[in-house]
């Protein structure tokens, strides 16, 4: 972990990537490692690539970890974050936050508060709707967001995801037919 936080380490360095791959193999539930990885997610002065890798590792070792979910929620709602970081946070929440009310609430709030045609936000909304549908199958907000996104440049992706999470939902079926 110290290696990943070293200021001398460039994100594209082979050592960086190797350290990250090694960390992914550590046993699930390692609380000390999880705390350090959450630390990486919370601080925007850390290289984005390190933060992305921290999230990738957390997805493997920290399922249902409240600290990790909280850090991802913070990234999702921060206007200071890049759209890519917010998209990554939205995507990661379903893998870490299964059946977690905080994750569900954060995704619902994000989807309700962002409604724009700016493509980066649309892509993030797509990931958030997908995550919400995975965490909370049949969620009406996720489905209605995907129905809205059928009218966007992301219509193929929205239709595909709607077909995955909208089974047995009348609004989803009507939109897809």
N, C-alpha and C positions, 0 to 999 in steps of 0.2 A: 504494500500500500504506500509506503514511503517513497518508493521508486516512482509511482504514478503521480505523486504530488510534487516531485522535484521540479523546481523552476528551470533547471537546465535541460530538462527532457522535452524534446520536440514531439508533437503529437504524431508525426509520421515516422518516428524512429522505430526501428525493428524491436528494440528493447522494450519500448512502450507497449507495442502490440503483443509481444511475448509475455510481458508481465500481466497484461489483461487476460490473455488466454489462460494463463496459469491460475489466475484468481477465479476464473469461471469454474474450475474443477474442484474448488474447495467445498467442503461438506455444507449442505443446506442447513440453514438455521444458525450460522456462525454470527452471534450478536455483535461481537467487536468489529468484525469485518463489515457487517451491515451498517453499524453506526458510522464508520469511516466513509463508506460509500454514500450514505445519506448526506454526510458532510460535503462530499464532492458535488452532489446535486444542488445543494442550497446556496453555494457561493458562485456567483457569476464571474468572478475574476479567474476562475479555473478554466483552462482551455475547454472549449465545447466538446472536443473529441474525448477528453477525459470524463466529462460529465455524461456523455452518451455511453461510454464504456461502463461507467459506474451503474447507469441504469440497466444496461444489458446484463451485468453480473447480478444486480439486485433481482431481476426477473427470474434468475435461476435459483437464487439462494434465499430470497426473502419474501416468499409468498405470504400474504396476509400480514406483513410487518407494518404496524401502524406508523412508525417513523418514516419508512420508505413511502408509504401511501401519502402521508402528509407532505413530504418533500416534493413528490410528483404533483400533488394538488397545487402546491405553492408555485411550481414552475408553470403549470397550466394557466393559472389565473394572473400571473405577473405580466404586466404590460412592458416590463423591461426586457423580457425574454424575446429571443428571435422566434419567428413563426416555426422554424424547424425544431427548436427546443420544445415549444408548446405542443407541436404535433407528436413529438416523441413521447412527451409526458402523457398525452391523451392515449396514445397507443399502448404505453406500458401499463397504464392503470388496470386494464382488464386482466393482464397477466399476473399482477401482484395483488390487485384488490378484489378478487372474486368474492361476491356476496358481501362486500364491505359497504356499509351505508355512507361513509365519508366519501368513498370513490364515486358511488352512484350520485350522491348529492352534488359533488363537484362537477361531474360530467353534465348533469342536468342543468346546473347553473351556467356552465360554460355555453352549452347549446342555446339556452334561453337568452343569454346576454350578447351573443355574437350573431349578427344576421347581416351579412354583406356579400357582395359578389366578388370581392377581392380574392383572387385565386388561392393565395396562400392561406387565408382564413377559411375558405371553402374546404381546402384539403385537410386542415386541422379539424374542422367541424365533421368531416367525413370520418376521420379516425376516431373522434370523440363519440360519434353516433355508433360506430362499429363497436367500440369498447363498451359503451353503455348497453348495447344489445347483447354483448357476450356476458357481461356481469349480471344484467337484469333482463333476461330474455322477454321479448314482447313489450318492452318499455315503449309507451306511446310517444314520448318526446323523441327518442331515437328514431322511431319509425317515421314520424312526421318530418323530422329533419332530413332524413334520407329521401322522402317523397319530394321535399323542396329541392334537394340537390339533384333530382332527376332532371330539373330544368336548367342545370348548370353545365359547365364544361366537364364536370366530373360524372356525368350521367351514367356512363358505363359502369364505373366503380360503384356508384350509389345503387344501381339496379342489382349488381352482383351481391352486395352486402345486404340489401333489402331482401333478396331471395334467401339469404342465409339466416338472418335474424327475424324476419317478418313472417315466418310460417304460421299459418292459422290466424293471421291478422287480416281483417277485411280491408282496412285502408291500404295495406301493403299489396294485397292481391289486386285490388282495384287499380292501383297505380301501375302495376306491372302488366296489366292486361289491356 
